[in-house]
Amino acid sequence: MNIANIMTIIGFVAVVVVLLVLIIVGLYVFFVDRSQKQHPVLRNYPVVGRVRYFFEKIGPELRQYFFNNDNEGKPFSRRDYQHIVKKAKYKRDVLGFGSQRDFDAAGFYVRNSMFPKLTEELKMDHDTKVTTDRYLLLKDPLFTERKEELEKHESLAYLLQDDDAVVIGENTRYPFVAKGQIGMSAMSYGSLGDKAITALSEGLGIAKGTWMNTGEGGLSDYHLKGGVDIIMQIGPGLFGVREKDGTFDWDELLEKSKIPQVKAFELKLAQGAKTRGGHIDGEKVTEEIARIRKVEPFKSIDSPNRFTEYSDIPSLFGFIEKIREHTGMPVGMKVVIGSPGEAEELAKQIKDLGKSPDFITVDGGEGGTGASYQELTDSVGLPIRSALPLVHEALLKYGVRDQVKLIASGKLFSPDRVAIALSMGADLCNIARGFMITVGCIQTLKCASNICPVGVATTDPELQKALVIDEKKWRTANYVITMRKGLFRIAAAAGLDSPVKFDREHVVYKDEKGNVQAW
């Protein structure tokens, strides 16, 4: 028998064996599906019915990559996502042919000037420069790998001049001075992994003139690695500043205030995506995270819905004043606004009591979160373009606007969105998910499960191997620098020499019929 015949027989036997295995497996699955009581589809259509569940499982990916158009995806469309990536990766964000915005839909627009400012007329810091790594796209063929190379690129940091810098807590012993109007919103170590927090910290430190908010999970060594200014958030769980019995640890607060990078404290009353206490699953609570938060490891954590230290605005302001006196630092609060009356009452109490926070972070209902509930994320709390003007106008009405700085948060991931928020009353703007995208987030929406496939929203050391700090930190720096550059560019188009001068007169609203009204 020659080799050809032997190979034919072996091939035939192999085919037969494979078919027998498939038949046996198919019969096994058939009887399992027939006998199970959970899924009606599988009882009536065993084996074949599994195809339905397969396509249901991969449906989100199919929609994201194949079926949604560039403007449809939620919470960020493909177009939004790509603009963030281009800023971070290439340190530029230009497009060709024209906008993909639906100009027939209602929306806000920045009011341009007939006489825009020249570049040399802009009041920016022309001395501070930053050198970063950015990618240079060489070729982008269809069937072979994209060709890119890294290059060093020096640019202005696009910071405000000293006399335009935003000062928080002017009357405190240690005011916080911000020369850039864009910073990182609250994201805790634990919700994000140590590599993500480190890359963000180092990138923001490279960019200069910005800040990062620790989130309610406490201050970690990873937040401090980049030398960036820190706003330490304190939530109702008092993580990082609590005794073993859960009460407030004033000595620990004082120790945190002595860290040079810590510039302010923020009390988290609520978050836009969850107007309640925070949650982190037990598998994310490593021994290190438990040590930082001063809780038990590997046990799920649920923060109370509010602080036990206060229950109304007077006691809240008293608590803020106590922290300010104890540390000498600015103290603010993060809120979600639910009605005009709430904003009105807040402003009225500031006037009547003669007390106030140094800053108020207004978080819109469209903001992100590591874990929350559908009914809260969809329907509780106003979006930022409704909430922010309510607070700003109420503070103006009672003559206390100059006592408080406003920080806006809620999908402010592009320069035009930031400019509109500044026009609506914000002094500064926070970004969270935009920064997550700079360090690799691909919107798999698995933040609550600790199985983030790109190593961003996970504490799993194996998954975190995907995130290379020395590459992602440059993307974070490029993003915030390019955002600030775009903000100055849009200010110039509005006839302003600095983005600190945006006001309500610089925004107009167009309805779906084309009617335009001053906002």
C-alpha positions as CSV (number, residue, x, y, z in Angstrom):
1,M,0.0,0.0,0.0
2,N,1.5,3.3,-1.1
3,I,1.7,6.5,1.0
4,A,-1.2,8.1,-1.0
5,N,-3.6,5.3,-0.1
6,I,-2.5,5.5,3.5
7,M,-3.2,9.2,3.6
8,T,-6.6,8.8,2.0
9,I,-7.6,6.2,4.7
10,I,-6.3,8.4,7.5
11,G,-8.3,11.3,6.1
12,F,-11.4,9.2,5.8
13,V,-11.1,7.9,9.4
14,A,-10.5,11.5,10.6
15,V,-13.6,12.7,8.9
16,V,-15.7,9.9,10.3
17,V,-14.3,10.5,13.8
18,V,-15.1,14.2,13.6
19,L,-18.6,13.5,12.3
20,L,-19.2,10.9,15.1
21,V,-18.0,13.4,17.7
22,L,-20.3,16.1,16.3
23,I,-23.2,13.7,16.3
24,I,-22.6,12.6,19.9
25,V,-22.2,16.2,21.1
26,G,-25.3,17.3,19.1
27,L,-27.4,14.5,20.6
28,Y,-26.1,15.3,24.1
29,V,-27.0,19.0,23.6
30,F,-30.3,18.1,22.1
31,F,-31.4,16.1,25.1
32,V,-30.0,18.6,27.5
33,D,-31.9,21.4,25.7
34,R,-35.1,19.4,25.6
35,S,-35.0,18.6,29.3
36,Q,-34.0,22.0,30.7
37,K,-36.8,24.2,32.0
38,Q,-35.3,27.7,31.9
39,H,-35.3,28.6,28.1
40,P,-38.5,27.9,26.1
41,V,-36.6,28.5,22.8
42,L,-34.2,25.7,23.5
43,R,-37.0,23.3,24.6
44,N,-38.8,23.7,21.3
45,Y,-35.7,24.2,19.1
46,P,-32.8,22.4,20.7
47,V,-29.3,23.0,19.4
48,V,-30.5,25.4,16.6
49,G,-32.0,27.7,19.3
50,R,-28.5,28.3,20.6
51,V,-27.7,30.3,17.5
52,R,-30.1,32.9,18.8
53,Y,-28.2,33.3,22.0
54,F,-24.9,33.5,20.2
55,F,-26.0,36.4,18.1
56,E,-27.7,38.1,21.1
57,K,-24.4,37.8,22.9
58,I,-22.3,39.4,20.1
59,G,-25.1,41.9,19.2
60,P,-23.5,44.9,20.9
61,E,-20.2,44.4,19.1
62,L,-22.0,43.9,15.7
63,R,-23.9,47.2,16.2
64,Q,-20.8,49.1,17.4
65,Y,-18.6,48.0,14.5
66,F,-20.9,47.3,11.6
67,F,-24.5,48.5,11.9
68,N,-24.6,51.8,13.9
69,N,-23.7,54.8,11.8
70,D,-21.0,57.2,12.9
71,N,-23.4,59.3,15.0
72,E,-25.7,56.7,16.5
73,G,-23.7,54.9,19.3
74,K,-24.4,55.4,22.9
75,P,-23.1,56.7,25.3
76,F,-20.4,57.9,22.8
77,S,-20.9,57.7,19.1
78,R,-18.1,56.4,16.8
79,R,-17.5,60.0,15.7
80,D,-17.2,61.2,19.3
81,Y,-14.9,58.3,20.2
82,Q,-12.6,58.9,17.1
83,H,-12.3,62.6,17.9
84,I,-11.0,61.8,21.4
85,V,-8.6,59.2,20.1
86,K,-7.2,61.5,17.4
87,K,-6.5,64.2,20.0
88,A,-4.8,61.7,22.2
89,K,-2.9,59.7,19.7
90,Y,-1.9,62.3,17.0
91,K,-2.2,65.5,19.1
92,R,-4.4,67.0,16.4
93,D,-8.0,66.7,15.4
94,V,-8.9,67.9,11.9
95,L,-11.6,66.6,9.6
96,G,-12.2,66.8,5.9
97,F,-15.2,67.7,3.7
98,G,-17.6,68.9,6.4
99,S,-19.4,68.2,9.7
100,Q,-21.5,65.2,10.3
101,R,-23.7,67.1,12.8
102,D,-27.4,67.1,12.1
103,F,-28.0,70.8,11.6
104,D,-31.7,70.3,11.3
105,A,-32.0,69.1,14.9
106,A,-32.3,71.5,17.8
107,G,-29.1,72.5,19.6
108,F,-26.7,75.0,21.0
109,Y,-24.1,76.9,19.0
110,V,-21.2,79.2,19.9
111,R,-21.9,82.7,18.7
112,N,-19.0,83.7,16.3
113,S,-17.7,87.2,15.9
114,M,-17.4,89.1,12.7
115,F,-14.0,90.2,14.0
116,P,-12.2,87.2,15.6
117,K,-9.1,87.5,17.5
118,L,-5.7,87.0,15.9
119,T,-3.5,84.4,17.4
120,E,-1.1,87.0,18.7
121,E,-3.9,88.8,20.5
122,L,-4.8,85.8,22.6
123,K,-4.1,86.0,26.3
124,M,-2.3,82.7,26.8
125,D,0.9,81.7,28.5
126,H,3.4,81.8,25.7
127,D,6.3,80.6,27.8
128,T,5.2,77.2,29.1
129,K,5.9,74.5,26.6
130,V,5.4,70.7,26.7
131,T,7.2,67.9,24.8
132,T,5.2,64.7,24.3
133,D,5.3,61.6,22.2
134,R,2.7,61.5,19.4
135,Y,2.0,59.2,16.5
136,L,2.7,60.2,12.9
137,L,0.5,58.4,10.4
138,L,2.5,57.3,7.4
139,K,0.2,54.9,5.6
140,D,-3.3,53.6,6.3
141,P,-3.9,50.8,3.7
142,L,-7.0,48.6,3.7
143,F,-5.5,45.1,3.9
144,T,-2.2,45.5,5.6
145,E,-1.2,47.0,9.0
146,R,-1.4,50.7,9.4
147,K,2.1,52.3,9.4
148,E,2.8,54.8,12.2
149,E,5.8,56.1,14.0
150,L,6.3,57.9,17.2
151,E,7.9,61.3,17.2
152,K,8.7,63.9,19.9
153,H,6.5,67.0,19.5
154,E,6.9,70.3,21.4
155,S,4.0,72.6,21.7
156,L,2.6,75.3,23.9
157,A,0.8,74.0,27.0
158,Y,-2.1,76.4,26.1
159,L,-2.4,77.6,29.6
160,L,-4.1,80.8,30.8
161,Q,-2.0,83.8,31.7
162,D,-1.3,84.2,35.4
163,D,-3.9,87.1,35.7
164,D,-6.6,84.9,34.2
165,A,-5.9,81.8,36.3
166,V,-8.9,80.5,38.2
167,V,-8.4,80.7,41.9
168,I,-10.5,78.5,44.2
169,G,-10.7,79.4,47.8
170,E,-9.2,82.9,47.6
171,N,-9.7,83.5,51.3
172,T,-8.3,80.2,52.5
173,R,-4.8,79.7,53.8
174,Y,-3.9,77.6,50.8
175,P,-5.8,78.7,47.7
176,F,-5.9,76.4,44.6
177,V,-4.8,78.1,41.4
178,A,-5.7,76.4,38.1
179,K,-4.0,77.7,34.9
180,G,-6.0,75.3,32.7
181,Q,-9.8,75.1,32.7
182,I,-10.0,71.3,32.0
183,G,-9.3,68.6,34.5
184,M,-10.1,65.0,35.3
185,S,-13.3,64.2,37.0
186,A,-13.7,61.8,40.0
187,M,-12.5,58.3,39.2
188,S,-11.5,56.1,42.1
189,Y,-8.7,53.6,42.3
190,G,-10.7,50.4,42.6
191,S,-13.1,51.5,39.9
192,L,-10.1,51.9,37.7
193,G,-7.0,49.8,38.0
194,D,-3.6,51.0,39.3
195,K,-2.1,51.1,35.7
196,A,-5.0,53.3,34.5
197,I,-4.8,55.7,37.4
198,T,-1.0,55.9,37.1
199,A,-1.1,56.6,33.3
200,L,-3.7,59.3,33.9
201,S,-1.7,60.9,36.7
202,E,1.5,60.9,34.8
203,G,-0.1,62.2,31.6
204,L,-1.9,65.0,33.4
205,G,1.4,65.9,35.2
206,I,3.1,66.1,31.8
207,A,0.4,68.4,30.4
208,K,0.7,70.8,33.4
209,G,-1.9,73.3,34.6
210,T,-4.6,70.7,35.3
211,W,-5.8,68.4,38.1
212,M,-7.2,65.0,38.9
213,N,-10.0,64.2,41.3
214,T,-9.5,61.0,43.3
215,G,-13.1,59.9,43.4
216,E,-14.6,58.7,46.6
217,G,-12.3,55.7,46.8
218,G,-9.6,57.7,48.6
219,L,-6.1,58.9,47.7
220,S,-3.7,56.2,46.4
221,D,0.0,56.3,45.6
222,Y,-1.0,55.9,41.9
223,H,-2.9,59.3,42.0
224,L,0.3,60.9,43.3
225,K,2.8,59.3,40.8
226,G,2.5,62.0,38.1
227,G,3.0,65.0,40.4
228,V,-0.4,66.5,39.2
229,D,-2.5,68.6,41.5
230,I,-5.1,66.6,43.4
231,I,-8.7,67.3,44.5
232,M,-9.4,64.7,47.1
233,Q,-13.0,63.6,47.1
234,I,-14.7,62.4,50.2
235,G,-17.9,60.4,49.8
236,P,-20.5,59.3,52.4
237,G,-18.4,56.2,53.0
238,L,-15.5,58.4,54.2
239,F,-13.0,56.2,52.4
240,G,-9.5,57.1,53.3
241,V,-10.5,59.4,56.2
242,R,-12.5,57.0,58.4
243,E,-11.9,55.2,61.6
244,K,-12.4,51.4,61.9
245,D,-16.0,52.0,63.2
246,G,-16.8,54.2,60.1
247,T,-16.7,57.6,61.8
248,F,-14.7,60.6,60.4
249,D,-11.0,60.5,61.2
250,W,-9.9,64.2,61.5
251,D,-6.3,63.3,62.2
252,E,-6.1,61.3,58.9
253,L,-7.7,64.2,57.0
254,L,-5.0,66.5,58.4
255,E,-2.3,64.1,57.2
256,K,-3.8,64.0,53.7
257,S,-3.9,67.8,53.6
258,K,-0.1,67.9,54.3
259,I,0.6,66.1,51.0
260,P,1.9,68.8,48.7
261,Q,-0.1,67.7,45.7
262,V,-3.4,67.8,47.5
263,K,-4.9,71.2,46.7
264,A,-8.6,70.9,47.7
265,F,-11.2,68.6,49.2
266,E,-14.6,67.8,47.7
267,L,-17.6,66.3,49.5
268,K,-19.6,64.1,47.2
269,L,-23.3,64.6,47.8
270,A,-24.3,62.9,44.6
271,Q,-23.1,61.8,41.1
272,G,-24.9,62.4,37.9
273,A,-25.2,58.7,37.0
274,K,-26.2,57.7,40.5
275,T,-27.7,60.1,42.9
276,R,-27.0,57.7,45.8
277,G,-24.0,56.1,47.5
278,G,-21.4,54.4,45.4
279,H,-20.9,50.6,44.9
280,I,-17.9,48.4,44.2
281,D,-18.0,44.6,43.9
282,G,-16.0,42.5,46.3
283,E,-13.7,41.1,43.6
284,K,-12.4,44.6,43.0
285,V,-11.7,45.2,46.7
286,T,-8.1,43.9,46.8
287,E,-6.1,44.1,50.1
288,E,-4.4,47.3,48.8
289,I,-7.7,49.0,48.0
290,A,-9.1,47.9,51.4
291,R,-6.0,49.4,53.1
292,I,-6.5,52.7,51.2
293,R,-10.2,52.9,51.9
294,K,-9.9,51.4,55.4
295,V,-12.4,48.6,54.8
296,E,-12.4,44.8,54.7
297,P,-10.8,43.2,51.6
298,F,-12.8,41.2,49.1
299,K,-16.2,42.4,50.4
300,S,-18.6,44.5,48.3
301,I,-18.8,48.1,49.4
302,D,-21.9,50.2,49.4
303,S,-21.6,53.8,50.5
304,P,-24.5,55.4,52.4
305,N,-26.8,57.6,50.3
306,R,-25.7,60.6,52.2
307,F,-23.3,61.7,55.0
308,T,-24.4,61.1,58.5
309,E,-22.5,64.3,59.5
310,Y,-25.2,66.5,58.2
311,S,-28.8,66.4,57.0
312,D,-29.6,69.9,55.6
313,I,-27.8,72.9,54.1
314,P,-26.9,74.7,57.3
315,S,-25.3,71.6,58.8
316,L,-23.6,70.8,55.4
317,F,-22.1,74.3,55.3
318,G,-21.0,73.9,59.0
319,F,-19.2,70.6,58.1
320,I,-17.5,72.3,55.1
321,E,-16.3,75.1,57.3
322,K,-14.9,72.7,59.9
323,I,-12.9,70.9,57.2
324,R,-11.7,74.2,55.8
325,E,-10.5,75.5,59.2
326,H,-8.9,72.1,60.0
327,T,-6.9,71.9,56.8
328,G,-6.6,75.5,55.6
329,M,-7.6,74.3,52.1
330,P,-10.5,75.0,49.7
331,V,-13.5,72.7,50.2
332,G,-16.2,72.1,47.7
333,M,-19.1,69.8,47.1
334,K,-20.4,67.7,44.2
335,V,-24.1,67.9,43.5
336,V,-26.8,66.8,41.1
337,I,-29.5,69.3,40.5
338,G,-33.1,68.1,40.2
339,S,-35.1,71.3,40.0
340,P,-35.0,75.1,39.8
341,G,-36.2,75.2,43.4
342,E,-33.2,73.2,44.6
343,A,-30.8,75.6,43.0
344,E,-32.7,78.6,44.4
345,E,-32.7,77.2,47.9
346,L,-28.9,76.5,47.7
347,A,-28.2,80.1,46.7
348,K,-30.6,81.6,49.2
349,Q,-28.9,79.7,52.1
350,I,-25.5,80.9,51.0
351,K,-26.7,84.5,51.3
352,D,-28.7,84.0,54.5
353,L,-26.1,82.0,56.4
354,G,-23.0,83.9,55.1
355,K,-21.3,80.6,54.5
356,S,-20.6,78.7,51.3
357,P,-18.4,76.0,49.8
358,D,-15.4,77.3,47.8
359,F,-16.6,75.5,44.7
360,I,-19.6,73.5,43.6
361,T,-19.2,70.7,41.1
362,V,-22.4,70.4,39.1
363,D,-22.6,66.9,37.6
364,G,-25.1,66.2,34.8
365,G,-27.3,63.2,34.6
366,E,-25.6,62.1,31.4
367,G,-22.3,61.5,33.3
368,G,-20.6,58.2,33.5
369,T,-20.1,55.7,36.3
370,G,-18.5,52.4,37.1
371,A,-21.7,50.8,38.3
372,S,-25.2,52.1,38.8
373,Y,-28.9,51.3,38.1
374,Q,-30.9,52.0,34.9
375,E,-33.6,53.9,36.7
376,L,-31.1,56.3,38.2
377,T,-28.9,56.8,35.2
378,D,-31.8,57.4,32.9
379,S,-34.3,59.4,34.9
380,V,-32.9,61.0,38.1
381,G,-31.1,64.3,38.0
382,L,-31.0,66.9,35.2
383,P,-28.4,66.9,32.4
384,I,-25.6,69.5,32.6
385,R,-27.0,72.0,30.1
386,S,-30.2,72.3,32.2
387,A,-28.6,72.0,35.7
388,L,-25.6,74.3,35.3
389,P,-27.6,77.5,34.3
390,L,-30.0,76.9,37.2
391,V,-27.2,77.1,39.7
392,H,-25.3,79.9,38.0
393,E,-28.5,82.1,37.6
394,A,-29.6,81.4,41.2
395,L,-26.2,82.4,42.6
396,L,-26.3,85.6,40.5
397,K,-29.9,86.4,41.7
398,Y,-28.8,86.3,45.4
399,G,-25.6,88.2,44.8
400,V,-23.3,85.3,45.9
401,R,-21.9,84.1,42.5
402,D,-18.5,85.6,43.2
403,Q,-18.2,83.5,46.4
404,V,-18.3,80.2,44.6
405,K,-16.4,78.7,41.6
406,L,-18.5,76.3,39.5
407,I,-17.1,73.1,37.9
408,A,-19.2,71.5,35.3
409,S,-19.2,67.8,34.4
410,G,-21.2,65.6,32.0
411,K,-19.9,64.5,28.6
412,L,-17.8,67.7,28.1
413,F,-15.3,65.8,26.0
414,S,-14.7,68.3,23.2
415,P,-13.6,72.0,23.1
416,D,-17.0,73.2,21.8
417,R,-18.9,71.4,24.6
418,V,-16.5,72.9,27.2
419,A,-17.0,76.4,25.6
420,I,-20.8,76.1,25.9
421,A,-20.5,75.0,29.5
422,L,-18.2,78.0,30.3
423,S,-20.8,80.2,28.6
424,M,-23.5,78.7,30.8
425,G,-21.7,79.7,33.9
426,A,-18.9,77.2,34.6
427,D,-15.4,78.4,35.7
428,L,-13.8,75.0,35.1
429,C,-14.8,71.7,33.5
430,N,-14.3,68.0,34.5
431,I,-13.9,65.1,32.1
432,A,-14.0,61.4,33.0
433,R,-14.8,59.0,30.2
434,G,-12.8,61.1,27.6
435,F,-9.7,60.5,29.7
436,M,-10.6,56.8,30.1
437,I,-10.6,56.6,26.3
438,T,-7.1,58.1,26.2
439,V,-5.8,55.1,28.2
440,G,-7.5,52.5,26.1
441,C,-11.2,52.3,26.9
442,I,-13.1,50.8,23.9
443,Q,-16.7,51.1,25.4
444,T,-17.3,47.5,26.1
445,L,-19.6,48.7,28.9
446,K,-18.2,46.1,31.4
447,C,-16.9,48.6,34.0
448,A,-19.0,47.0,36.7
449,S,-17.8,43.5,36.2
450,N,-14.0,43.7,36.7
451,I,-13.5,42.0,33.3
452,C,-12.5,45.1,31.3
453,P,-10.7,43.6,28.3
454,V,-8.3,46.5,27.9
455,G,-7.2,46.7,31.5
456,V,-8.8,50.1,32.3
457,A,-11.8,49.5,34.6
458,T,-10.4,46.4,36.3
459,T,-8.1,45.5,39.2
460,D,-7.3,42.1,37.6
461,P,-3.5,42.0,37.2
462,E,-3.7,39.7,34.1
463,L,-6.1,42.0,32.3
464,Q,-4.1,45.1,33.3
465,K,-1.2,43.7,31.3
466,A,-2.9,45.2,28.2
467,L,-2.3,48.7,29.5
468,V,1.2,50.1,28.9
469,I,1.7,53.1,31.1
470,D,4.6,54.6,29.1
471,E,2.5,54.7,26.0
472,K,-0.9,55.8,27.4
473,K,0.4,58.6,29.5
474,W,1.4,60.5,26.4
475,R,-2.1,60.1,25.0
476,T,-3.6,61.6,28.1
477,A,-1.2,64.5,27.9
478,N,-1.9,65.1,24.2
479,Y,-5.6,65.0,24.8
480,V,-5.7,67.7,27.4
481,I,-3.2,69.9,25.6
482,T,-5.2,69.6,22.3
483,M,-8.5,70.3,24.2
484,R,-7.0,73.5,25.7
485,K,-5.7,74.5,22.2
486,G,-9.2,74.0,20.7
487,L,-10.7,76.0,23.6
488,F,-8.5,79.0,22.7
489,R,-9.3,78.5,19.0
490,I,-13.0,78.6,19.7
491,A,-12.6,81.6,22.0
492,A,-10.8,83.5,19.2
493,A,-13.6,82.7,16.8
494,A,-16.0,84.2,19.3
495,G,-13.9,87.4,19.4
496,L,-12.5,86.6,22.9
497,D,-8.9,86.8,23.8
498,S,-9.3,84.2,26.6
499,P,-11.8,81.4,27.3
500,V,-12.3,82.8,30.8
501,K,-14.5,85.4,29.1
502,F,-17.1,83.1,27.8
503,D,-20.5,84.3,29.0
504,R,-24.2,83.5,28.2
505,E,-24.1,86.1,25.3
506,H,-21.7,83.8,23.5
507,V,-24.3,80.9,23.1
508,V,-27.4,80.8,21.0
509,Y,-30.0,78.1,20.7
510,K,-31.5,77.0,17.4
511,D,-34.7,74.9,17.5
512,E,-35.8,72.2,15.0
513,K,-37.6,74.8,12.9
514,G,-34.5,76.9,12.4
515,N,-35.6,79.7,14.8
516,V,-32.7,81.2,16.7
517,Q,-32.9,82.7,20.2
518,A,-30.3,84.2,22.5
519,W,-29.8,81.8,25.4
